Amino acid sequence: MAVTRTERKLRRLRTRERQRQQMLVKNNLVPTQKSPYKGESGVILEDQ
C-alpha cells in the first residue's frame, strides 16, 4: 500500500517535534557557571 503525502508530512512533523523536545530538554540541563567576580563591581583585578 502506498504512503500518502499526508502520512509523510505527519511523520516528518512528529520527527521534528521529537527532536525539538529533546533539544529543549538538553538546553535546560546544561549547567551554567557563575562568575567568581560577580559581587566585586568596580574592583581592578590586576591590583589584587
PDBQT receptor file of N, H, CA, C and O in Angstrom, charges set to zero:
ATOM      1  N   MET A   1       0.837  -1.186   0.000  1.00  0.00    +0.000 N 
ATOM      2  CA  MET A   1       0.000   0.000   0.000  1.00  0.00    +0.000 C 
ATOM      3  C   MET A   1       0.882   1.251   0.000  1.00  0.00    +0.000 C 
ATOM      4  O   MET A   1       1.872   1.327   0.729  1.00  0.00    +0.000 OA
ATOM      5  N   ALA A   2       0.520   2.194  -0.800  1.00  0.00    +0.000 N 
ATOM      6  H   ALA A   2      -0.283   2.133  -1.392  1.00  0.00    +0.000 HD
ATOM      7  CA  ALA A   2       1.327   3.404  -0.950  1.00  0.00    +0.000 C 
ATOM      8  C   ALA A   2       1.153   4.335   0.248  1.00  0.00    +0.000 C 
ATOM      9  O   ALA A   2       0.091   4.390   0.869  1.00  0.00    +0.000 OA
ATOM     10  N   VAL A   3       2.218   5.057   0.549  1.00  0.00    +0.000 N 
ATOM     11  H   VAL A   3       3.081   5.011   0.044  1.00  0.00    +0.000 HD
ATOM     12  CA  VAL A   3       2.180   6.047   1.619  1.00  0.00    +0.000 C 
ATOM     13  C   VAL A   3       1.776   7.383   1.006  1.00  0.00    +0.000 C 
ATOM     14  O   VAL A   3       2.379   7.850   0.040  1.00  0.00    +0.000 OA
ATOM     15  N   THR A   4       0.766   7.975   1.575  1.00  0.00    +0.000 N 
ATOM     16  H   THR A   4       0.276   7.596   2.361  1.00  0.00    +0.000 HD
ATOM     17  CA  THR A   4       0.271   9.227   1.011  1.00  0.00    +0.000 C 
ATOM     18  C   THR A   4       1.134  10.403   1.435  1.00  0.00    +0.000 C 
ATOM     19  O   THR A   4       1.924  10.308   2.375  1.00  0.00    +0.000 OA
ATOM     20  N   ARG A   5       0.973  11.486   0.743  1.00  0.00    +0.000 N 
ATOM     21  H   ARG A   5       0.331  11.563  -0.020  1.00  0.00    +0.000 HD
ATOM     22  CA  ARG A   5       1.723  12.704   1.041  1.00  0.00    +0.000 C 
ATOM     23  C   ARG A   5       1.426  13.190   2.465  1.00  0.00    +0.000 C 
ATOM     24  O   ARG A   5       2.315  13.674   3.166  1.00  0.00    +0.000 OA
ATOM     25  N   THR A   6       0.171  13.054   2.873  1.00  0.00    +0.000 N 
ATOM     26  H   THR A   6      -0.552  12.661   2.304  1.00  0.00    +0.000 HD
ATOM     27  CA  THR A   6      -0.223  13.487   4.224  1.00  0.00    +0.000 C 
ATOM     28  C   THR A   6       0.478  12.659   5.289  1.00  0.00    +0.000 C 
ATOM     29  O   THR A   6       0.920  13.196   6.305  1.00  0.00    +0.000 OA
ATOM     30  N   GLU A   7       0.582  11.349   5.064  1.00  0.00    +0.000 N 
ATOM     31  H   GLU A   7       0.222  10.913   4.239  1.00  0.00    +0.000 HD
ATOM     32  CA  GLU A   7       1.261  10.493   6.034  1.00  0.00    +0.000 C 
ATOM     33  C   GLU A   7       2.738  10.830   6.138  1.00  0.00    +0.000 C 
ATOM     34  O   GLU A   7       3.302  10.830   7.233  1.00  0.00    +0.000 OA
ATOM     35  N   ARG A   8       3.367  11.116   5.005  1.00  0.00    +0.000 N 
ATOM     36  H   ARG A   8       2.909  11.116   4.116  1.00  0.00    +0.000 HD
ATOM     37  CA  ARG A   8       4.777  11.516   5.032  1.00  0.00    +0.000 C 
ATOM     38  C   ARG A   8       4.944  12.831   5.788  1.00  0.00    +0.000 C 
ATOM     39  O   ARG A   8       5.888  13.000   6.559  1.00  0.00    +0.000 OA
ATOM     40  N   LYS A   9       4.025  13.750   5.559  1.00  0.00    +0.000 N 
ATOM     41  H   LYS A   9       3.258  13.613   4.932  1.00  0.00    +0.000 HD
ATOM     42  CA  LYS A   9       4.093  15.042   6.233  1.00  0.00    +0.000 C 
ATOM     43  C   LYS A   9       3.922  14.865   7.741  1.00  0.00    +0.000 C 
ATOM     44  O   LYS A   9       4.653  15.478   8.519  1.00  0.00    +0.000 OA
ATOM     45  N   LEU A  10       2.970  14.037   8.162  1.00  0.00    +0.000 N 
ATOM     46  H   LEU A  10       2.376  13.539   7.530  1.00  0.00    +0.000 HD
ATOM     47  CA  LEU A  10       2.756  13.801   9.586  1.00  0.00    +0.000 C 
ATOM     48  C   LEU A  10       3.976  13.152  10.235  1.00  0.00    +0.000 C 
ATOM     49  O   LEU A  10       4.349  13.505  11.353  1.00  0.00    +0.000 OA
ATOM     50  N   ARG A  11       4.591  12.211   9.538  1.00  0.00    +0.000 N 
ATOM     51  H   ARG A  11       4.288  11.924   8.629  1.00  0.00    +0.000 HD
ATOM     52  CA  ARG A  11       5.785  11.563  10.075  1.00  0.00    +0.000 C 
ATOM     53  C   ARG A  11       6.913  12.575  10.238  1.00  0.00    +0.000 C 
ATOM     54  O   ARG A  11       7.627  12.567  11.241  1.00  0.00    +0.000 OA
ATOM     55  N   ARG A  12       7.067  13.444   9.245  1.00  0.00    +0.000 N 
ATOM     56  H   ARG A  12       6.487  13.451   8.431  1.00  0.00    +0.000 HD
ATOM     57  CA  ARG A  12       8.101  14.471   9.311  1.00  0.00    +0.000 C 
ATOM     58  C   ARG A  12       7.840  15.441  10.470  1.00  0.00    +0.000 C 
ATOM     59  O   ARG A  12       8.769  15.828  11.179  1.00  0.00    +0.000 OA
ATOM     60  N   LEU A  13       6.585  15.829  10.657  1.00  0.00    +0.000 N 
ATOM     61  H   LEU A  13       5.830  15.515  10.081  1.00  0.00    +0.000 HD
ATOM     62  CA  LEU A  13       6.237  16.739  11.744  1.00  0.00    +0.000 C 
ATOM     63  C   LEU A  13       6.482  16.098  13.110  1.00  0.00    +0.000 C 
ATOM     64  O   LEU A  13       6.973  16.754  14.029  1.00  0.00    +0.000 OA
ATOM     65  N   ARG A  14       6.137  14.811  13.240  1.00  0.00    +0.000 N 
ATOM     66  H   ARG A  14       5.738  14.278  12.493  1.00  0.00    +0.000 HD
ATOM     67  CA  ARG A  14       6.370  14.113  14.504  1.00  0.00    +0.000 C 
ATOM     68  C   ARG A  14       7.855  14.023  14.819  1.00  0.00    +0.000 C 
ATOM     69  O   ARG A  14       8.268  14.191  15.967  1.00  0.00    +0.000 OA
ATOM     70  N   THR A  15       8.659  13.754  13.786  1.00  0.00    +0.000 N 
ATOM     71  H   THR A  15       8.324  13.618  12.854  1.00  0.00    +0.000 HD
ATOM     72  CA  THR A  15      10.108  13.661  13.977  1.00  0.00    +0.000 C 
ATOM     73  C   THR A  15      10.675  14.999  14.400  1.00  0.00    +0.000 C 
ATOM     74  O   THR A  15      11.496  15.064  15.315  1.00  0.00    +0.000 OA
ATOM     75  N   ARG A  16      10.252  16.064  13.751  1.00  0.00    +0.000 N 
ATOM     76  H   ARG A  16       9.585  16.012  13.007  1.00  0.00    +0.000 HD
ATOM     77  CA  ARG A  16      10.744  17.397  14.105  1.00  0.00    +0.000 C 
ATOM     78  C   ARG A  16      10.327  17.790  15.519  1.00  0.00    +0.000 C 
ATOM     79  O   ARG A  16      11.106  18.396  16.254  1.00  0.00    +0.000 OA
ATOM     80  N   GLU A  17       9.107  17.446  15.897  1.00  0.00    +0.000 N 
ATOM     81  H   GLU A  17       8.474  16.953  15.300  1.00  0.00    +0.000 HD
ATOM     82  CA  GLU A  17       8.627  17.760  17.245  1.00  0.00    +0.000 C 
ATOM     83  C   GLU A  17       9.438  16.997  18.288  1.00  0.00    +0.000 C 
ATOM     84  O   GLU A  17       9.791  17.552  19.329  1.00  0.00    +0.000 OA
ATOM     85  N   ARG A  18       9.731  15.732  18.014  1.00  0.00    +0.000 N 
ATOM     86  H   ARG A  18       9.444  15.282  17.169  1.00  0.00    +0.000 HD
ATOM     87  CA  ARG A  18      10.521  14.926  18.940  1.00  0.00    +0.000 C 
ATOM     88  C   ARG A  18      11.927  15.508  19.085  1.00  0.00    +0.000 C 
ATOM     89  O   ARG A  18      12.443  15.614  20.198  1.00  0.00    +0.000 OA
ATOM     90  N   GLN A  19      12.546  15.886  17.966  1.00  0.00    +0.000 N 
ATOM     91  H   GLN A  19      12.126  15.801  17.062  1.00  0.00    +0.000 HD
ATOM     92  CA  GLN A  19      13.879  16.474  18.021  1.00  0.00    +0.000 C 
ATOM     93  C   GLN A  19      13.858  17.804  18.757  1.00  0.00    +0.000 C 
ATOM     94  O   GLN A  19      14.782  18.110  19.511  1.00  0.00    +0.000 OA
ATOM     95  N   ARG A  20      12.822  18.590  18.549  1.00  0.00    +0.000 N 
ATOM     96  H   ARG A  20      12.071  18.341  17.937  1.00  0.00    +0.000 HD
ATOM     97  CA  ARG A  20      12.704  19.881  19.222  1.00  0.00    +0.000 C 
ATOM     98  C   ARG A  20      12.581  19.696  20.730  1.00  0.00    +0.000 C 
ATOM     99  O   ARG A  20      13.215  20.419  21.498  1.00  0.00    +0.000 OA
ATOM    100  N   GLN A  21      11.768  18.731  21.156  1.00  0.00    +0.000 N 
ATOM    101  H   GLN A  21      11.253  18.143  20.532  1.00  0.00    +0.000 HD
ATOM    102  CA  GLN A  21      11.612  18.463  22.584  1.00  0.00    +0.000 C 
ATOM    103  C   GLN A  21      12.932  18.004  23.196  1.00  0.00    +0.000 C 
ATOM    104  O   GLN A  21      13.289  18.434  24.292  1.00  0.00    +0.000 OA
ATOM    105  N   GLN A  22      13.660  17.132  22.492  1.00  0.00    +0.000 N 
ATOM    106  H   GLN A  22      13.370  16.783  21.601  1.00  0.00    +0.000 HD
ATOM    107  CA  GLN A  22      14.937  16.657  23.003  1.00  0.00    +0.000 C 
ATOM    108  C   GLN A  22      15.931  17.807  23.133  1.00  0.00    +0.000 C 
ATOM    109  O   GLN A  22      16.697  17.869  24.094  1.00  0.00    +0.000 OA
ATOM    110  N   MET A  23      15.913  18.727  22.148  1.00  0.00    +0.000 N 
ATOM    111  H   MET A  23      15.290  18.677  21.367  1.00  0.00    +0.000 HD
ATOM    112  CA  MET A  23      16.833  19.859  22.194  1.00  0.00    +0.000 C 
ATOM    113  C   MET A  23      16.487  20.793  23.351  1.00  0.00    +0.000 C 
ATOM    114  O   MET A  23      17.385  21.316  24.011  1.00  0.00    +0.000 OA
ATOM    115  N   LEU A  24      15.203  21.008  23.604  1.00  0.00    +0.000 N 
ATOM    116  H   LEU A  24      14.473  20.584  23.068  1.00  0.00    +0.000 HD
ATOM    117  CA  LEU A  24      14.793  21.854  24.718  1.00  0.00    +0.000 C 
ATOM    118  C   LEU A  24      15.237  21.258  26.048  1.00  0.00    +0.000 C 
ATOM    119  O   LEU A  24      15.735  21.974  26.917  1.00  0.00    +0.000 OA
ATOM    120  N   VAL A  25      15.061  19.966  26.205  1.00  0.00    +0.000 N 
ATOM    121  H   VAL A  25      14.657  19.384  25.499  1.00  0.00    +0.000 HD
ATOM    122  CA  VAL A  25      15.471  19.295  27.442  1.00  0.00    +0.000 C 
ATOM    123  C   VAL A  25      16.986  19.387  27.596  1.00  0.00    +0.000 C 
ATOM    124  O   VAL A  25      17.486  19.662  28.687  1.00  0.00    +0.000 OA
ATOM    125  N   LYS A  26      17.719  19.156  26.504  1.00  0.00    +0.000 N 
ATOM    126  H   LYS A  26      17.313  18.932  25.618  1.00  0.00    +0.000 HD
ATOM    127  CA  LYS A  26      19.179  19.215  26.546  1.00  0.00    +0.000 C 
ATOM    128  C   LYS A  26      19.656  20.614  26.910  1.00  0.00    +0.000 C 
ATOM    129  O   LYS A  26      20.577  20.764  27.714  1.00  0.00    +0.000 OA
ATOM    130  N   ASN A  27      19.041  21.638  26.329  1.00  0.00    +0.000 N 
ATOM    131  H   ASN A  27      18.293  21.516  25.676  1.00  0.00    +0.000 HD
ATOM    132  CA  ASN A  27      19.455  23.006  26.613  1.00  0.00    +0.000 C 
ATOM    133  C   ASN A  27      19.136  23.417  28.038  1.00  0.00    +0.000 C 
ATOM    134  O   ASN A  27      19.848  24.244  28.608  1.00  0.00    +0.000 OA
ATOM    135  N   ASN A  28      18.089  22.868  28.628  1.00  0.00    +0.000 N 
ATOM    136  H   ASN A  28      17.510  22.196  28.165  1.00  0.00    +0.000 HD
ATOM    137  CA  ASN A  28      17.738  23.204  30.005  1.00  0.00    +0.000 C 
ATOM    138  C   ASN A  28      18.642  22.497  31.017  1.00  0.00    +0.000 C 
ATOM    139  O   ASN A  28      18.758  22.954  32.154  1.00  0.00    +0.000 OA
ATOM    140  N   LEU A  29      19.278  21.399  30.630  1.00  0.00    +0.000 N 
ATOM    141  H   LEU A  29      19.183  21.028  29.706  1.00  0.00    +0.000 HD
ATOM    142  CA  LEU A  29      20.110  20.641  31.559  1.00  0.00    +0.000 C 
ATOM    143  C   LEU A  29      21.544  21.145  31.609  1.00  0.00    +0.000 C 
ATOM    144  O   LEU A  29      22.296  20.752  32.501  1.00  0.00    +0.000 OA
ATOM    145  N   VAL A  30      21.943  22.001  30.677  1.00  0.00    +0.000 N 
ATOM    146  H   VAL A  30      21.332  22.320  29.953  1.00  0.00    +0.000 HD
ATOM    147  CA  VAL A  30      23.324  22.464  30.646  1.00  0.00    +0.000 C 
ATOM    148  C   VAL A  30      23.580  23.363  31.850  1.00  0.00    +0.000 C 
ATOM    149  O   VAL A  30      22.914  24.387  31.996  1.00  0.00    +0.000 OA
ATOM    150  N   PRO A  31      24.526  23.007  32.713  1.00  0.00    +0.000 N 
ATOM    151  CA  PRO A  31      24.792  23.829  33.891  1.00  0.00    +0.000 C 
ATOM    152  C   PRO A  31      25.519  25.111  33.498  1.00  0.00    +0.000 C 
ATOM    153  O   PRO A  31      26.341  25.125  32.582  1.00  0.00    +0.000 OA
ATOM    154  N   THR A  32      25.204  26.158  34.194  1.00  0.00    +0.000 N 
ATOM    155  H   THR A  32      24.537  26.147  34.938  1.00  0.00    +0.000 HD
ATOM    156  CA  THR A  32      25.894  27.426  33.966  1.00  0.00    +0.000 C 
ATOM    157  C   THR A  32      26.778  27.719  35.166  1.00  0.00    +0.000 C 
ATOM    158  O   THR A  32      26.410  27.429  36.304  1.00  0.00    +0.000 OA
ATOM    159  N   GLN A  33      27.922  28.284  34.912  1.00  0.00    +0.000 N 
ATOM    160  H   GLN A  33      28.220  28.520  33.987  1.00  0.00    +0.000 HD
ATOM    161  CA  GLN A  33      28.874  28.578  35.976  1.00  0.00    +0.000 C 
ATOM    162  C   GLN A  33      28.808  30.070  36.292  1.00  0.00    +0.000 C 
ATOM    163  O   GLN A  33      28.931  30.912  35.403  1.00  0.00    +0.000 OA
ATOM    164  N   LYS A  34      28.615  30.378  37.553  1.00  0.00    +0.000 N 
ATOM    165  H   LYS A  34      28.515  29.694  38.276  1.00  0.00    +0.000 HD
ATOM    166  CA  LYS A  34      28.546  31.773  37.967  1.00  0.00    +0.000 C 
ATOM    167  C   LYS A  34      29.943  32.384  37.978  1.00  0.00    +0.000 C 
ATOM    168  O   LYS A  34      30.937  31.705  38.234  1.00  0.00    +0.000 OA
ATOM    169  N   SER A  35      29.991  33.658  37.701  1.00  0.00    +0.000 N 
ATOM    170  H   SER A  35      29.183  34.210  37.493  1.00  0.00    +0.000 HD
ATOM    171  CA  SER A  35      31.249  34.377  37.710  1.00  0.00    +0.000 C 
ATOM    172  C   SER A  35      31.727  34.555  39.150  1.00  0.00    +0.000 C 
ATOM    173  O   SER A  35      30.937  34.945  40.010  1.00  0.00    +0.000 OA
ATOM    174  N   PRO A  36      33.001  34.277  39.432  1.00  0.00    +0.000 N 
ATOM    175  CA  PRO A  36      33.508  34.456  40.803  1.00  0.00    +0.000 C 
ATOM    176  C   PRO A  36      33.628  35.926  41.191  1.00  0.00    +0.000 C 
ATOM    177  O   PRO A  36      33.748  36.240  42.375  1.00  0.00    +0.000 OA
ATOM    178  N   TYR A  37      33.598  36.832  40.213  1.00  0.00    +0.000 N 
ATOM    179  H   TYR A  37      33.501  36.576  39.251  1.00  0.00    +0.000 HD
ATOM    180  CA  TYR A  37      33.761  38.258  40.489  1.00  0.00    +0.000 C 
ATOM    181  C   TYR A  37      32.440  39.012  40.396  1.00  0.00    +0.000 C 
ATOM    182  O   TYR A  37      32.438  40.229  40.213  1.00  0.00    +0.000 OA
ATOM    183  N   LYS A  38      31.321  38.310  40.517  1.00  0.00    +0.000 N 
ATOM    184  H   LYS A  38      31.323  37.321  40.665  1.00  0.00    +0.000 HD
ATOM    185  CA  LYS A  38      30.019  38.934  40.324  1.00  0.00    +0.000 C 
ATOM    186  C   LYS A  38      29.747  40.037  41.344  1.00  0.00    +0.000 C 
ATOM    187  O   LYS A  38      29.170  41.062  40.982  1.00  0.00    +0.000 OA
ATOM    188  N   GLY A  39      30.139  39.865  42.601  1.00  0.00    +0.000 N 
ATOM    189  H   GLY A  39      30.608  39.033  42.896  1.00  0.00    +0.000 HD
ATOM    190  CA  GLY A  39      29.850  40.845  43.631  1.00  0.00    +0.000 C 
ATOM    191  C   GLY A  39      30.896  41.936  43.763  1.00  0.00    +0.000 C 
ATOM    192  O   GLY A  39      30.708  42.875  44.537  1.00  0.00    +0.000 OA
ATOM    193  N   GLU A  40      31.992  41.836  43.028  1.00  0.00    +0.000 N 
ATOM    194  H   GLU A  40      32.145  41.073  42.399  1.00  0.00    +0.000 HD
ATOM    195  CA  GLU A  40      33.087  42.791  43.161  1.00  0.00    +0.000 C 
ATOM    196  C   GLU A  40      33.039  43.791  42.015  1.00  0.00    +0.000 C 
ATOM    197  O   GLU A  40      33.903  43.775  41.138  1.00  0.00    +0.000 OA
ATOM    198  N   SER A  41      32.059  44.639  42.018  1.00  0.00    +0.000 N 
ATOM    199  H   SER A  41      31.357  44.652  42.730  1.00  0.00    +0.000 HD
ATOM    200  CA  SER A  41      31.904  45.612  40.954  1.00  0.00    +0.000 C 
ATOM    201  C   SER A  41      32.885  46.760  41.133  1.00  0.00    +0.000 C 
ATOM    202  O   SER A  41      33.018  47.294  42.234  1.00  0.00    +0.000 OA
ATOM    203  N   GLY A  42      33.569  47.144  40.072  1.00  0.00    +0.000 N 
ATOM    204  H   GLY A  42      33.462  46.710  39.177  1.00  0.00    +0.000 HD
ATOM    205  CA  GLY A  42      34.462  48.289  40.099  1.00  0.00    +0.000 C 
ATOM    206  C   GLY A  42      35.844  48.009  40.649  1.00  0.00    +0.000 C 
ATOM    207  O   GLY A  42      36.654  48.931  40.745  1.00  0.00    +0.000 OA
ATOM    208  N   VAL A  43      36.146  46.780  41.013  1.00  0.00    +0.000 N 
ATOM    209  H   VAL A  43      35.489  46.031  40.935  1.00  0.00    +0.000 HD
ATOM    210  CA  VAL A  43      37.460  46.437  41.558  1.00  0.00    +0.000 C 
ATOM    211  C   VAL A  43      38.391  46.094  40.400  1.00  0.00    +0.000 C 
ATOM    212  O   VAL A  43      38.030  45.305  39.527  1.00  0.00    +0.000 OA
ATOM    213  N   ILE A  44      39.560  46.668  40.386  1.00  0.00    +0.000 N 
ATOM    214  H   ILE A  44      39.854  47.310  41.094  1.00  0.00    +0.000 HD
ATOM    215  CA  ILE A  44      40.555  46.367  39.344  1.00  0.00    +0.000 C 
ATOM    216  C   ILE A  44      41.232  45.050  39.724  1.00  0.00    +0.000 C 
ATOM    217  O   ILE A  44      41.797  44.928  40.811  1.00  0.00    +0.000 OA
ATOM    218  N   LEU A  45      41.173  44.066  38.826  1.00  0.00    +0.000 N 
ATOM    219  H   LEU A  45      40.714  44.165  37.943  1.00  0.00    +0.000 HD
ATOM    220  CA  LEU A  45      41.646  42.720  39.146  1.00  0.00    +0.000 C 
ATOM    221  C   LEU A  45      43.164  42.627  39.205  1.00  0.00    +0.000 C 
ATOM    222  O   LEU A  45      43.686  41.775  39.924  1.00  0.00    +0.000 OA
ATOM    223  N   GLU A  46      43.904  43.480  38.470  1.00  0.00    +0.000 N 
ATOM    224  H   GLU A  46      43.481  44.173  37.887  1.00  0.00    +0.000 HD
ATOM    225  CA  GLU A  46      45.361  43.385  38.456  1.00  0.00    +0.000 C 
ATOM    226  C   GLU A  46      45.969  43.744  39.804  1.00  0.00    +0.000 C 
ATOM    227  O   GLU A  46      47.057  43.270  40.130  1.00  0.00    +0.000 OA
ATOM    228  N   ASP A  47      45.282  44.581  40.602  1.00  0.00    +0.000 N 
ATOM    229  H   ASP A  47      44.398  44.966  40.337  1.00  0.00    +0.000 HD
ATOM    230  CA  ASP A  47      45.824  45.015  41.882  1.00  0.00    +0.000 C 
ATOM    231  C   ASP A  47      45.637  43.982  42.992  1.00  0.00    +0.000 C 
ATOM    232  O   ASP A  47      46.243  44.117  44.055  1.00  0.00    +0.000 OA
ATOM    233  N   GLN A  48      44.827  42.972  42.778  1.00  0.00    +0.000 N 
ATOM    234  H   GLN A  48      44.334  42.862  41.914  1.00  0.00    +0.000 HD
ATOM    235  CA  GLN A  48      44.537  42.014  43.846  1.00  0.00    +0.000 C 
ATOM    236  C   GLN A  48      45.645  41.012  44.021  1.00  0.00    +0.000 C 
ATOM    237  O   GLN A  48      45.556  40.136  44.882  1.00  0.00    +0.000 OA
TER     238      GLN A  48
